[in-house]
Every structure is written in C-alpha cells, then in structure tokens.
Amino acid sequence: NAPGFNPAAIGREGMLDVTGQHRLQWIGMPNGGTTTWFNLHTPLKMGDDKHRIGIRFGNDRVGLFTNQGFHLQYAYRLKVGKGNLQLGVQPGFLSVGFSGDSVRMPNNPTSEYHDTGADPAIPTSALQGLGFDLGAGAWYTRGNLYAGLSISHLNAPVITWSDEQDFTPASTLYFTGGYEKTLRNPLYVLKPSVLVQTDFTAWMAELSLLGYYKRQYWGGISYRIGNAVVLMA
C-alpha cells in the first residue's frame, strides 16, 4: 500500500483505488497495538492527465499512545527521460494521545538518583493534542521498474499536551523500489521489491517476492531483516 507512506504514489494505476488495512500485533499482550489505514485516490481526468488527488486516514494504537491522522494527498506527474516522475505532498492533521492515567511505574526502591513516584517527564493524566502535519514524496516509474522516496512529519509538528508537556513525532524516511517480470508463460508474473525505512535512530528493511497468476491470484514471501519472515496470499 505505497500511498499509505508516499503521497506521490497515488493514482499511478490510472483509476480509482480504494484500500483498507487493519493490523493486530503482539496479540494477547496488554496494549499490544492495532493499526488501521484507509486510502482513496484517483487521477483527475482533465486536461493533460497530470494531476492525482487522494485522502488518507490512519488510526494507530500501541502501548499508551494513540496516533490518528487525516491527510489530503496531491501528486503531479512529469515526463522525465523515458519514464514518469510523480511529486506529491500530504497536508493534514495529526492527533496524538497518551494515557498517562494508566502508567504503571516499576516497583524499584527510591534512591538519591531516582524517584520512581515523581518523574516529571511522564504524564500522570490522559492527554490529547492536535497539530498540522505535512509529508512529501517522489515516485518514479520506467517500464517495469519503480522507485519511491518519501518522508513523514516533514514539518516536525509539535503536539501540545499541556503548558509543561508536548510531543514531537519522529520523521520517518521511506525508500522503496521494485520490478515486474513477466515469465515465458505470460500468465505468471514475478514482483521482487525492497522497502527501507528509518527515523534516523533505528532502521528496518524488507525484501519481498510476490508471484501473480492471471493477475488475479497472488502469493509470496517477505523477509524483514533480523526481525521476521512473512508469508502472503
């Protein structure tokens, strides 16, 4: 779901596209986390067919944090060499909440170096804040090749919780690329791809290979380096 992290990827199929995703993680663990994404985007059939528009909604809950975002997406298509380049922006609003009233401090003895009952950096009440958020990206295609680069929270939004506390979500940089290979039997298509993301503190990379039959049925495998193996169908 490339438009979920790169606004320049919208409308690239030349038709209305509606995508929804829901993820459960660490099932059975308290506050394990759920993520829901919804995207709707389409090219504008006007003039020279260079404009794409879309909307994106996200709801992410993990631990004591809640992140909700609503963004408009716009991309402009350019002819570059033998390929096409789309440049996209993603203005919107981000709401971040923290359930400070559910914090459970470790049961460690208080010492002259650490007071477990009075850490000013940890809120003790439920907090919620809203801020303007901006993302941007680029998406290049040439024949069966594609590559994309994007960044979230480009404007480093500050979510104000109170007079004493605020929160700034980390910007994340995404790079993805892939290739579509039709086999000797044209009913079969292979799609290898790579996705790398970093918040400039930690990073994650995935290598994937999907196989398509009649462009109706697909399955494959993905390896998240040092983290997971994923089967898909």
DAWO-V577386 format. One record per residue. RES is the residue in three letters. PHI is phi in whole degrees, -180 to 180 (none if undefined). Layout:
BEGIN
[[RES;PHI] [RES;PHI]]
END
This chain:
BEGIN
[[ASN;none] [ALA;-58] [PRO;-63] [GLY;-69] [PHE;-130] [ASN;-141] [PRO;-65] [ALA;-74] [ALA;-87] [ILE;-74] [GLY;68] [ARG;-74] [GLU;-86] [GLY;78] [MET;-153] [LEU;-64] [ASP;-131] [VAL;-123] [THR;-133] [GLY;-129] [GLN;-138] [HIS;-137] [ARG;-124] [LEU;-112] [GLN;-129] [TRP;51] [ILE;-61] [GLY;96] [MET;-96] [PRO;-57] [ASN;57] [GLY;-63] [GLY;117] [THR;-137] [THR;-135] [THR;-127] [TRP;-125] [PHE;-138] [ASN;-130] [LEU;-138] [HIS;-152] [THR;-161] [PRO;-75] [LEU;-92] [LYS;-80] [MET;-149] [GLY;59] [ASP;-95] [ASP;58] [LYS;-108] [HIS;-109] [ARG;-132] [ILE;-133] [GLY;-167] [ILE;-131] [ARG;-139] [PHE;-128] [GLY;-135] [ASN;-137] [ASP;-126] [ARG;-127] [VAL;-153] [GLY;60] [LEU;-101] [PHE;-102] [THR;-128] [ASN;-121] [GLN;-127] [GLY;-138] [PHE;-131] [HIS;-134] [LEU;-91] [GLN;-127] [TYR;-141] [ALA;-136] [TYR;-121] [ARG;-99] [LEU;-127] [LYS;-89] [VAL;-127] [GLY;61] [LYS;-95] [GLY;-128] [ASN;-123] [LEU;-117] [GLN;-111] [LEU;-111] [GLY;-132] [VAL;-130] [GLN;-144] [PRO;-83] [GLY;178] [PHE;-128] [LEU;-123] [SER;-113] [VAL;-123] [GLY;-122] [PHE;-139] [SER;-87] [GLY;-65] [ASP;-74] [SER;-108] [VAL;-66] [ARG;-118] [MET;-76] [PRO;-63] [ASN;-86] [ASN;-105] [PRO;-67] [THR;-75] [SER;-134] [GLU;-69] [TYR;-99] [HIS;-153] [ASP;-112] [THR;-67] [GLY;-95] [ALA;-146] [ASP;-98] [PRO;-65] [ALA;-80] [ILE;-110] [PRO;-62] [THR;-114] [SER;-135] [ALA;-71] [LEU;-126] [GLN;-149] [GLY;-144] [LEU;-131] [GLY;-150] [PHE;-71] [ASP;-133] [LEU;-139] [GLY;-129] [ALA;-153] [GLY;-166] [ALA;-137] [TRP;-140] [TYR;-119] [THR;-128] [ARG;-148] [GLY;62] [ASN;-95] [LEU;-102] [TYR;-147] [ALA;-153] [GLY;-139] [LEU;-139] [SER;-151] [ILE;-142] [SER;-101] [HIS;50] [LEU;-61] [ASN;-89] [ALA;48] [PRO;-63] [VAL;-104] [ILE;-93] [THR;-84] [TRP;-98] [SER;-159] [ASP;-65] [GLU;-105] [GLN;-133] [ASP;-145] [PHE;-143] [THR;-120] [PRO;-66] [ALA;-74] [SER;-69] [THR;-123] [LEU;-101] [TYR;-120] [PHE;-128] [THR;-140] [GLY;-157] [GLY;-167] [TYR;-149] [GLU;-112] [LYS;-120] [THR;-84] [LEU;-78] [ARG;-57] [ASN;-86] [PRO;-65] [LEU;-72] [TYR;-113] [VAL;-133] [LEU;-108] [LYS;-133] [PRO;-77] [SER;-156] [VAL;-138] [LEU;-136] [VAL;-124] [GLN;-139] [THR;-150] [ASP;-103] [PHE;71] [THR;-119] [ALA;-127] [TRP;-143] [MET;-146] [ALA;-134] [GLU;-131] [LEU;-115] [SER;-132] [LEU;-141] [LEU;-112] [GLY;-119] [TYR;-116] [TYR;-123] [LYS;57] [ARG;55] [GLN;-120] [TYR;-119] [TRP;-147] [GLY;-162] [GLY;177] [ILE;-139] [SER;-135] [TYR;-119] [ARG;-93] [ILE;-55] [GLY;70] [ASN;-136] [ALA;-163] [VAL;-115] [VAL;-121] [LEU;-104] [MET;-135] [ALA;-159]]
END
